[in-house]
């Protein structure tokens, strides 16, 4: 069956109290709306979905990402009006259209797929997703007749007392036959209470015409959570984090305390890796097998090889080969590349530098814009002075060099193979291979 989706994201998000659209806010490492779009694609959306946004929402377009079509609702006249603006893009292109909201990020691909399959199997004109809630406050109620046929959805603000007591509520996901949808949308009229055109009125319209209306009951009520406030956002974050963590534990990753590990949606982790508490894995981070990460580690867009240790450190935009040890309290900044068996210890910082195999930088130092060879010792307090106030300059340290403690390497400078610098040296010129250089501050003259 050919189908696509309309994602409604033109709301003003007034309860979010934010300058940017609600659907652009991050959730488990992705913009909220991206979760909806990825679930639709995974469910088998035939052509790129249409996202309906407001006229001043470039942030929503950016958040939605690639392979999306956009329609603009010029004025906020309600969800029924918003869906109309997708007509010029989609009319005649598919057999059925799924309509959902950009602030429903917890609906799984399996649920979307089940709705499509049910809709097709039963030959329905309109199929909607419902759920039974112990506390239905805030949701539109499903009103049925004595034979359990759906008659309409009544919004809470317009519901009578007996209707408010109903526990079956509308989730906000619909599948509609495309030829029926557009004429039906044009027949919707504004609510006498709020003056908005409600998409939910499609249900009453279909029922009044005698069209077949079907429902799919949601199996997991958590999927029905719509994000209207920051509190809802935090609750959705908790739910997604539990899903993600459970997935990785089933894939062979050990989470010592799953409630205190934060893994982004796009992170990849190899089996037999152990993640300790208070660790954050963000962005496009990739972690190999048998690693030990944390506690208190932050990895952001990092690539980690096999058998690595990152303890109580920040690694962002850096690449580690196999058997690298980092931390505690180290900071690897973007552009850092560490070869096999490199050791970077406490209070060491490396930025935009390549470090060769088996090199050691155990503590208290800074490497910036440097190329370091294999088997080099970087003594405590070593600093590459790479910035002259205008430009960055490179430092090169060749294989098996020994850099003594508190050495200042004033770039641009090269230290040759097997060369040594004495403690406290200030190196302003290239050091030939196998050469020892040292500098001792002049002693002050006696006043006598």
Beta strands, then each sheet from edge to edge (+ up, - down):
strand 1: 3-8
strand 2: 26-27
strand 3: 30-31
strand 4: 50-54
strand 5: 69-73
strand 6: 96-101
strand 7: 126-132
strand 8: 141-144
strand 9: 150-154
strand 10: 168-177
strand 11: 213-217
strand 12: 254-255
strand 13: 261-263
strand 14: 268-269
strand 15: 274-275
strand 16: 279-282
strand 17: 286-287
strand 18: 292-293
strand 19: 298-300
strand 20: 303-304
strand 21: 309-311
strand 22: 314-316
strand 23: 319-320
strand 24: 325-327
strand 25: 331-332
strand 26: 337-338
strand 27: 343-351
strand 28: 354-355
strand 29: 360-368
strand 30: 370-372
strand 31: 377-378
strand 32: 383-385
strand 33: 395-397
strand 34: 402-403
strand 35: 408-410
strand 36: 413-415
strand 37: 420-421
strand 38: 426-427
strand 39: 436-437
sheet 1: 5+ 4+ 1+ 6+ 10- 7+ 11+
sheet 2: 2+ 3-
sheet 3: 8+ 9-
sheet 4: 12+ 15+ 18+ 21+ 24+ 27+ 25+ 22+ 19+ 16+ 13+
sheet 5: 12+ 15+ 18+ 21+ 24+ 27+ 29+
sheet 6: 14+ 17+ 20+ 23+ 26+ 28+ 30+ 33+ 36+
sheet 7: 31+ 34+ 37+ 39+
sheet 8: 32+ 35+ 38+
end
